[in-house]
Amino acid sequence: MKRSNEKTDTSQWVTNGDISAATKSRRGLRQSPGGQEGYILLIVIIVMMLGTFMLLPLLGLLSTASRAIIKDQDNTRYYYAASAGIEATMTDLVQGIDASPDPPYTYTPPVVSINDVAPAVDIGVIESPVLSKTHQRISYVAGEPTILEGSLAAGNGDYLDVDDTSYYSVLSTGTPSSLTWEATSGAMSFDTINFVTVTFIGQNDRGYVRVEFYVYNPDDPEHTQGGYSVTPDATVNLEERLVEYLTFFYLPEADVDYVNSLETKTVKLKVRAWRSLGDFKLQTDQLIFEIAGVTAIDTKEVAANPTILLGTYVSGNKDSLDVDDVNYYKVGSAGTTPTIAWEATSEVYGFTDVDDVSVDWVGQTDRADITQEFYVYNPADPAHTQGGYDTVPDHTIVYSAKFVDKSANIQLSAADVAYISSLSDMVVRVKVQAYGAPGSLKFDLNGDLLTFTATSASAPMQIIGLPKQQYFDPGVTNPDLANVPSRQGYLVRFHDVKAGLWSVNWAYTPAAATTLRVFRGFPVNGQGEIIPPGRITENPPVSGNDLVVQSQSPQNATSVQTLPKMLDAGVYTIVFWNESNDLLTTGSFHKSADYSDTWVWGVAYRDYLITAEAGGVVVQAVVRAAPGRSEPPEPPWDRDNVSWVSSELTYMSWEPPAVP
């Protein structure tokens, strides 16, 4: 290509001050119409500024949202970590841990870490200020049973009230030989019945008799036999002649609902017994109905240190009387007839009225043959002429042995309850008095427990959960109970027993004579020493201990069972004792009423509040451990020294997390 050496005449590119089209084209610019090319830059700048102003808040919003998401993610991590801490603590409770042991022992919740977060966990025993109480009353057969099949041999309806070997006897008829009779309970006053237990004690004169029980409920479509089911609600086999057998059973929920629907609440029952060959007599010693309803219950402690009227203060204070725990409030006697007297007043009840009131006491003396009396303050009663107290004690106990706890439950009279209900601040005031023989040595009265319990049907209840009867394992896997040597036994202690029925069954092989005993508190040996739990070589003596119930089996029996016994709240000890020359193997635990199983039936539990915190997130759970604390083993508890009695846990509430 030939390069031109000619100069370019730039004057030809300029016309009337405008840049030529060629130059504009080379610069890549387009000509604006109307000569408004200068405004383009201004518009661009304005758009950029508006974008900046809009972008900055958007970026801030995105940053805030991002931080919120991160915080939510952290709170979620903290919540899971706190929940894991609660779950780990509950695992300990299942193993039978005592999570609130008496000093000097302590409990430390397990350490867990979830996503590098270790929650702080705290656990404590809780008591609702006003709980519901399943209040039980015994109802007896009303009038005379109606014999539907067979004939009356001896006795009448009154013979069914008490276990006293006075029998209501009915003779069978037909082939196979059988008999049938009906009985109805007395009317119950509960607005709502919670549960019903039927208890039967009886025998036969021939052996190998089967007894069946049917509950009347015409509302149940399956009850096609005149209001009764085709299949029995419970059975018991009376295998041996003239040997009493005991059985008890709950009414099914549908039958309880039917009873609640009645204007007059009664339970109707049909008893049928039969034998393959030969006539027989069914001899019933007792048939009772344990019917329970729910009321509000409030247990108060002593409000202030007792006022000593006679005697000398030794040690302790009002707190020593709160719990049955061998921490005593001690007062020494004075005078030639050594005497102690002091007054105590309960905390104030929040009820508007009370239906019944009781006082619970546990105490001991350091000398034998001391008499203790209880007086209830009621200045409205004209018979109470001694400064508001009666001249006759409301209750009396005698300490026949020293340093052995004795318990008392004093039910206040209707007049005393009415006086308490009339008070603007409802409190219970009592006088405790103890004395020895004239001229005898001085003594100390050691009070371990003094509490005041009132019930009210009209009071609002803060119900954590209704107490209920349950079956508990007494520790059949413990080698000390699994195999019980000759003339030895096994001792198990339950610390959290609540008011309710209590029964124990011990199944074993081979057949042998055995004894079951239930004691309140801590039984002692002949030397006055508390017997530790586990294998024992000395059967706790009845004398000097607070025996509640006992049962002995004959030599040819393979089980022994205590009669259902109504217990107050407290600590109870069960002793399984082998009277024979054989090594006994204990039968397995099942939740049944069978004689072939080993079980404890009662009400026992401890409620815990578990609180876990992680990163400011707090999670709480209220759980019920049943039966609660038991021994063996003795404390201290650790994860290698677990209880032989595991607990069943029930969620009472699970609080949502509180987040910062």
ROSEDO-697836 format. One line per 2 residues: number of its first residue (from 1); their letters; for each residue y, z negated, x negated of C-alpha. Coordinates in steps of 0.05 Angstrom, whole numbers. Layout:
# residues N
NUM	A	Y/Z/X  ...
***
This chain:
# residues 660
1	MK	0/0/0  68/18/-26
3	RS	114/-39/-34  185/-25/-13
5	NE	240/-45/-62  295/-37/-12
7	KT	337/-97/7  335/-121/78
9	DT	401/-121/114  401/-188/150
11	SQ	463/-169/186  421/-125/229
13	WV	380/-186/254  438/-221/284
15	TN	469/-197/349  521/-237/387
17	GD	497/-301/352  426/-298/378
19	IS	363/-298/336  326/-234/343
21	AA	262/-229/383  222/-214/321
23	TK	245/-277/287  229/-317/349
25	SR	161/-287/351  147/-306/279
27	RG	169/-378/291  120/-383/349
29	LR	173/-403/399  184/-377/468
31	QS	252/-363/494  275/-411/549
33	PG	310/-379/606  380/-394/622
35	GQ	395/-422/554  363/-492/568
37	EG	321/-495/506  349/-564/483
39	YI	323/-604/542  250/-594/523
41	LL	254/-644/466  286/-696/511
43	IV	232/-689/564  178/-696/510
45	II	210/-760/484  216/-790/554
47	VM	143/-775/569  122/-807/504
49	ML	163/-869/518  135/-876/589
51	GT	65/-868/562  77/-923/512
53	FM	105/-971/565  45/-957/610
55	LL	-7/-961/554  14/-1028/527
57	PL	0/-1067/592  -65/-1028/601
59	LG	-87/-1047/532  -70/-1120/547
61	LL	-108/-1117/612  -168/-1088/576
63	ST	-163/-1142/524  -160/-1197/577
65	AS	-219/-1168/615  -258/-1164/550
67	RA	-243/-1237/535  -263/-1256/607
69	II	-328/-1219/599  -342/-1253/533
71	KD	-326/-1321/565  -371/-1307/624
73	QD	-426/-1287/575  -415/-1352/537
75	NT	-416/-1394/601  -481/-1360/620
77	RY	-510/-1377/553  -486/-1449/560
79	YY	-515/-1454/630  -583/-1430/607
81	AA	-581/-1477/548  -562/-1537/592
83	SA	-616/-1519/642  -667/-1514/586
85	GI	-648/-1584/564  -661/-1610/634
87	EA	-728/-1574/638  -749/-1603/571
89	TM	-732/-1673/594  -771/-1662/658
91	TD	-831/-1643/617  -828/-1713/586
93	LV	-824/-1743/655  -887/-1707/677
95	QG	-923/-1738/618  -907/-1807/646
97	ID	-848/-1824/601  -807/-1886/614
99	AS	-739/-1852/607  -702/-1917/619
101	PD	-741/-1969/580  -723/-2042/574
103	PP	-688/-2063/509  -700/-2060/451
105	YT	-734/-1993/466  -696/-1929/477
107	YT	-710/-1859/499  -682/-1796/466
109	PP	-687/-1731/506  -720/-1673/469
111	VV	-676/-1628/426  -675/-1556/448
113	SI	-636/-1495/424  -627/-1433/466
115	ND	-589/-1375/434  -565/-1422/380
117	VA	-537/-1470/432  -563/-1542/433
119	PA	-543/-1579/497  -528/-1654/500
121	VD	-575/-1686/550  -568/-1754/583
123	IG	-616/-1787/633  -610/-1850/675
125	VI	-643/-1884/734  -604/-1878/799
127	ES	-606/-1920/862  -573/-1894/925
129	PV	-528/-1947/955  -560/-1936/1023
131	LS	-629/-1906/1026  -674/-1888/1084
133	KT	-733/-1933/1092  -799/-1915/1123
135	HQ	-807/-1979/1162  -879/-1992/1183
137	RI	-904/-2032/1241  -976/-2044/1261
139	SY	-994/-2026/1332  -1059/-2053/1362
141	VA	-1103/-2023/1416  -1069/-2033/1483
143	GE	-1116/-2061/1537  -1190/-2044/1537
145	PT	-1221/-1982/1507  -1251/-1932/1556
147	IL	-1325/-1920/1544  -1341/-1847/1559
149	EG	-1413/-1847/1533  -1458/-1907/1521
151	SL	-1448/-1979/1545  -1412/-2042/1523
153	AA	-1456/-2088/1483  -1406/-2143/1464
155	GN	-1333/-2159/1453  -1268/-2132/1482
157	GD	-1205/-2097/1460  -1177/-2160/1426
159	YL	-1236/-2157/1377  -1205/-2094/1347
161	DV	-1141/-2128/1323  -1165/-2167/1263
163	DD	-1216/-2156/1208  -1255/-2220/1222
165	TS	-1328/-2200/1235  -1316/-2206/1310
167	YY	-1340/-2138/1335  -1326/-2092/1392
169	SV	-1397/-2067/1400  -1420/-2005/1439
171	LS	-1493/-1984/1450  -1511/-1910/1443
173	TG	-1550/-1868/1492  -1589/-1802/1495
175	TP	-1625/-1759/1444  -1596/-1749/1393
177	SS	-1567/-1817/1406  -1491/-1820/1412
179	LT	-1433/-1858/1441  -1359/-1843/1455
181	WE	-1299/-1886/1472  -1224/-1877/1476
183	AT	-1168/-1925/1455  -1092/-1921/1460
185	SG	-1042/-1956/1416  -987/-2001/1440
187	AM	-919/-1969/1452  -873/-1962/1391
189	SF	-797/-1970/1392  -777/-1919/1338
191	DT	-732/-1862/1361  -770/-1817/1313
193	IN	-838/-1830/1283  -847/-1808/1212
195	FV	-922/-1815/1204  -982/-1850/1233
197	TV	-1041/-1879/1196  -1105/-1900/1233
199	TF	-1149/-1953/1200  -1221/-1965/1220
201	IG	-1269/-2019/1196  -1338/-2022/1225
203	QN	-1413/-2022/1216  -1478/-2004/1252
205	DR	-1544/-2039/1263  -1592/-1982/1244
207	GY	-1564/-1941/1186  -1545/-1867/1177
209	VR	-1493/-1864/1232  -1437/-1813/1231
211	VE	-1370/-1833/1262  -1319/-1781/1282
213	FY	-1246/-1790/1302  -1206/-1744/1347
215	VY	-1131/-1748/1360  -1106/-1732/1430
217	NP	-1055/-1676/1433  -1057/-1631/1495
219	DD	-998/-1590/1468  -1043/-1561/1413
221	PE	-1077/-1497/1438  -1137/-1513/1393
223	HT	-1148/-1579/1430  -1192/-1549/1483
225	QG	-1236/-1610/1496  -1194/-1649/1545
227	GY	-1135/-1653/1496  -1180/-1663/1435
229	SV	-1200/-1613/1382  -1271/-1587/1376
231	TP	-1273/-1610/1303  -1258/-1683/1285
233	DA	-1194/-1703/1249  -1232/-1751/1205
235	TV	-1304/-1775/1194  -1341/-1831/1159
237	NL	-1415/-1839/1146  -1443/-1909/1156
239	EE	-1504/-1901/1112  -1528/-1972/1109
241	RL	-1541/-2020/1166  -1498/-2082/1175
243	VE	-1451/-2062/1118  -1378/-2054/1136
245	YL	-1344/-1989/1119  -1270/-1976/1117
247	TF	-1234/-1910/1128  -1163/-1889/1144
249	FY	-1129/-1823/1157  -1061/-1793/1173
251	LP	-1046/-1759/1238  -1032/-1684/1227
253	EA	-959/-1664/1232  -971/-1628/1298
255	DV	-1000/-1691/1329  -941/-1733/1304
257	DY	-894/-1682/1336  -931/-1691/1401
259	VN	-924/-1767/1398  -849/-1759/1384
261	SL	-844/-1716/1447  -869/-1773/1491
263	ET	-820/-1818/1527  -866/-1877/1512
265	KT	-893/-1865/1442  -966/-1881/1437
267	VK	-1026/-1853/1400  -1091/-1839/1437
269	LK	-1155/-1833/1398  -1228/-1815/1414
271	VR	-1283/-1847/1372  -1351/-1814/1374
273	AW	-1413/-1837/1336  -1482/-1807/1333
275	RS	-1550/-1813/1300  -1608/-1764/1298
277	LG	-1663/-1813/1320  -1662/-1879/1356
279	DF	-1609/-1918/1393  -1557/-1958/1353
281	KL	-1496/-2001/1361  -1429/-1983/1332
283	QT	-1396/-2049/1316  -1321/-2040/1304
285	DQ	-1286/-2097/1269  -1216/-2068/1268
287	LI	-1179/-2007/1295  -1104/-2007/1283
289	FE	-1048/-1957/1282  -996/-1961/1227
291	IA	-935/-1925/1257  -873/-1914/1215
293	GV	-802/-1893/1231  -739/-1885/1190
295	TA	-681/-1934/1187  -625/-1944/1137
297	ID	-637/-1996/1085  -589/-2028/1036
299	TK	-610/-2078/982  -556/-2121/953
301	EV	-555/-2165/892  -523/-2233/881
303	AA	-447/-2221/881  -428/-2276/831
305	NP	-459/-2330/789  -494/-2381/833
307	TI	-458/-2447/849  -499/-2505/822
309	LL	-499/-2563/872  -549/-2607/836
311	GT	-577/-2599/766  -555/-2571/699
313	YV	-543/-2499/678  -591/-2477/623
315	SG	-583/-2401/613  -575/-2333/646
317	NK	-527/-2308/699  -525/-2269/764
319	DS	-550/-2206/728  -614/-2243/711
321	LD	-631/-2244/785  -622/-2169/796
323	VD	-691/-2144/772  -761/-2173/767
325	DV	-762/-2165/691  -777/-2235/661
327	NY	-703/-2246/646  -689/-2312/681
329	YK	-631/-2351/710  -650/-2422/690
331	VG	-626/-2489/718  -652/-2557/698
333	SA	-667/-2614/746  -630/-2680/754
335	GT	-644/-2748/785  -703/-2796/788
337	TP	-735/-2750/838  -721/-2688/795
339	TI	-684/-2639/840  -646/-2573/833
341	AW	-601/-2541/885  -556/-2480/880
343	EA	-523/-2430/926  -517/-2355/921
345	TS	-483/-2302/963  -500/-2228/968
347	EV	-454/-2169/957  -420/-2143/1020
349	YG	-458/-2094/1065  -424/-2031/1089
351	FT	-460/-2031/1156  -426/-2042/1223
353	DV	-486/-2084/1244  -555/-2102/1218
355	DD	-622/-2102/1254  -661/-2146/1206
357	VS	-649/-2181/1140  -697/-2206/1087
359	VD	-690/-2243/1022  -736/-2229/962
361	WV	-749/-2281/908  -789/-2282/844
363	GQ	-788/-2344/800  -827/-2396/762
365	TD	-822/-2467/736  -838/-2498/669
367	RA	-879/-2553/702  -934/-2551/754
369	DI	-932/-2580/825  -859/-2563/840
371	TQ	-837/-2548/912  -783/-2498/926
373	EF	-745/-2489/991  -699/-2435/1018
375	YV	-644/-2446/1069  -602/-2392/1103
377	YN	-529/-2406/1117  -509/-2399/1190
379	PA	-454/-2446/1215  -458/-2415/1284
381	DP	-526/-2446/1295  -519/-2517/1324
383	AH	-583/-2537/1288  -551/-2522/1221
385	TQ	-518/-2590/1212  -521/-2594/1136
387	GG	-458/-2556/1117  -481/-2493/1153
389	YD	-554/-2502/1133  -612/-2526/1174
391	TV	-647/-2592/1157  -713/-2554/1159
393	PD	-723/-2501/1105  -731/-2428/1126
395	HT	-785/-2418/1074  -824/-2461/1024
397	IV	-867/-2444/964  -905/-2489/915
399	YS	-913/-2475/841  -983/-2501/826
401	AK	-982/-2476/755  -926/-2473/703
403	FV	-896/-2408/676  -930/-2367/731
405	DK	-884/-2323/774  -888/-2335/848
407	SA	-857/-2288/899  -829/-2299/968
409	NI	-803/-2254/1023  -761/-2291/1074
411	QL	-749/-2256/1140  -685/-2282/1172
413	SA	-687/-2306/1244  -654/-2267/1300
415	AD	-599/-2319/1304  -584/-2313/1229
417	VA	-583/-2237/1234  -535/-2241/1293
419	YI	-489/-2286/1254  -488/-2238/1194
421	SS	-473/-2180/1241  -413/-2219/1269
423	LS	-379/-2223/1201  -323/-2175/1182
425	DM	-352/-2176/1112  -426/-2180/1123
427	VV	-459/-2222/1069  -521/-2266/1064
429	RV	-514/-2336/1036  -573/-2379/1016
431	KV	-587/-2446/985  -645/-2453/936
433	QA	-673/-2523/927  -732/-2546/884
435	YG	-759/-2615/870  -817/-2652/839
437	AP	-852/-2718/857  -811/-2782/852
439	GS	-811/-2808/780  -840/-2743/752
441	LK	-815/-2707/691  -754/-2662/693
443	FD	-766/-2588/701  -730/-2521/698
445	LN	-728/-2471/756  -728/-2400/728
447	GD	-704/-2348/777  -725/-2276/761
449	LL	-705/-2240/824  -660/-2255/884
451	TF	-641/-2195/927  -620/-2186/999
453	TA	-644/-2127/1041  -616/-2107/1109
455	TS	-635/-2050/1155  -593/-2015/1207
457	AS	-611/-1961/1256  -537/-1944/1268
459	AP	-515/-1939/1196  -504/-1872/1162
461	MQ	-557/-1859/1109  -547/-1828/1041
463	II	-617/-1802/1036  -641/-1781/968
465	GL	-709/-1769/997  -756/-1802/1046
467	PK	-806/-1846/1011  -877/-1823/1026
469	QQ	-948/-1846/1015  -981/-1809/958
471	YF	-1046/-1810/919  -1040/-1829/845
473	DP	-1087/-1825/787  -1098/-1894/757
475	GV	-1115/-1862/690  -1187/-1838/697
477	TN	-1182/-1798/632  -1166/-1861/593
479	PD	-1230/-1879/554  -1219/-1952/576
481	LA	-1227/-1932/649  -1272/-1872/640
483	NV	-1328/-1918/616  -1324/-1992/633
485	PS	-1374/-2036/595  -1412/-2094/626
487	RQ	-1369/-2156/643  -1306/-2119/623
489	GY	-1251/-2084/659  -1189/-2041/659
491	LV	-1118/-2063/676  -1063/-2014/698
493	RF	-993/-2033/717  -943/-1995/762
495	HD	-870/-2015/753  -837/-1974/809
497	VK	-876/-1992/872  -835/-1986/936
499	AG	-846/-2018/1003  -906/-1987/1037
501	LW	-981/-1989/1046  -1025/-1995/984
503	SV	-1099/-1983/976  -1144/-1971/915
505	NW	-1213/-1938/911  -1258/-1939/850
507	AY	-1318/-1893/848  -1370/-1901/794
509	TP	-1442/-1892/772  -1493/-1922/771
511	AA	-1493/-1968/831  -1467/-2037/812
513	AT	-1428/-2098/835  -1354/-2091/820
515	TL	-1287/-2123/838  -1218/-2093/851
517	RV	-1157/-2138/849  -1084/-2123/861
519	FR	-1033/-2173/833  -959/-2176/841
521	GF	-923/-2177/774  -956/-2193/708
523	PV	-1022/-2232/715  -1037/-2283/660
525	NG	-1102/-2308/630  -1127/-2380/629
527	QG	-1079/-2397/573  -1018/-2372/611
529	EI	-1010/-2309/569  -992/-2242/601
531	IP	-1053/-2197/598  -1036/-2130/565
533	PG	-1055/-2065/599  -1117/-2025/582
535	RI	-1187/-2051/566  -1194/-2125/583
537	TE	-1250/-2174/568  -1227/-2229/616
539	NP	-1218/-2219/691  -1150/-2249/709
541	PV	-1162/-2313/748  -1139/-2319/820
543	SG	-1111/-2388/806  -1043/-2384/773
545	ND	-1032/-2311/791  -1000/-2277/852
547	LV	-1062/-2243/881  -1044/-2193/937
549	VQ	-1112/-2165/956  -1182/-2160/927
551	SQ	-1247/-2128/946  -1318/-2137/920
553	SP	-1376/-2088/925  -1450/-2105/932
555	QN	-1499/-2088/877  -1523/-2024/910
557	AT	-1453/-1994/919  -1424/-1936/881
559	SV	-1352/-1950/901  -1305/-2007/919
561	QT	-1241/-2002/960  -1186/-2050/979
563	LP	-1161/-2054/1050  -1092/-2021/1061
565	KM	-1041/-2075/1047  -967/-2074/1062
567	LD	-929/-2087/997  -857/-2102/982
569	AG	-822/-2066/925  -837/-2092/856
571	VY	-885/-2089/797  -959/-2090/814
573	TI	-1021/-2094/770  -1091/-2067/788
575	VF	-1154/-2094/755  -1220/-2055/756
577	WN	-1275/-2104/737  -1349/-2089/723
579	ES	-1391/-2148/747  -1458/-2115/727
581	ND	-1500/-2109/664  -1491/-2033/662
583	LL	-1440/-1987/632  -1402/-1955/690
585	TT	-1375/-1884/689  -1314/-1876/732
587	GS	-1311/-1819/783  -1258/-1766/778
589	FH	-1189/-1770/812  -1176/-1729/874
591	KS	-1122/-1734/927  -1169/-1756/981
593	AD	-1193/-1816/1020  -1265/-1804/998
595	YS	-1306/-1861/971  -1334/-1813/918
597	DT	-1265/-1806/884  -1222/-1854/845
599	WV	-1150/-1860/870  -1091/-1904/886
601	WG	-1055/-1893/952  -984/-1920/959
603	VA	-910/-1910/951  -884/-1912/879
605	YR	-830/-1871/846  -768/-1872/803
607	DY	-706/-1828/814  -669/-1800/754
609	LI	-603/-1764/745  -608/-1716/687
611	TA	-542/-1688/660  -538/-1633/608
613	EA	-475/-1605/576  -466/-1544/532
615	GG	-399/-1512/514  -364/-1549/570
617	VV	-415/-1525/623  -446/-1585/658
619	VQ	-511/-1581/697  -541/-1640/736
621	AV	-608/-1650/770  -635/-1708/811
623	VR	-711/-1712/805  -762/-1761/832
625	AA	-820/-1780/787  -880/-1809/824
627	PG	-909/-1859/810  -856/-1871/756
629	RS	-867/-1919/699  -939/-1943/687
631	EP	-979/-1978/633  -1020/-1966/590
633	PE	-995/-1950/540  -949/-2007/523
635	PP	-880/-1987/497  -851/-1957/455
637	WD	-865/-1890/488  -867/-1827/447
639	RD	-896/-1758/453  -958/-1778/415
641	NV	-967/-1841/457  -962/-1812/527
643	SW	-980/-1848/591  -1049/-1840/620
645	VS	-1017/-1833/689  -978/-1769/695
647	SE	-921/-1763/745  -908/-1711/797
649	LT	-836/-1687/799  -796/-1669/860
651	YM	-727/-1636/857  -681/-1677/901
653	SW	-619/-1636/884  -596/-1586/833
655	EP	-521/-1585/824  -487/-1518/807
657	PA	-455/-1516/738  -385/-1543/728
659	VP	-351/-1494/681  -285/-1501/644
***
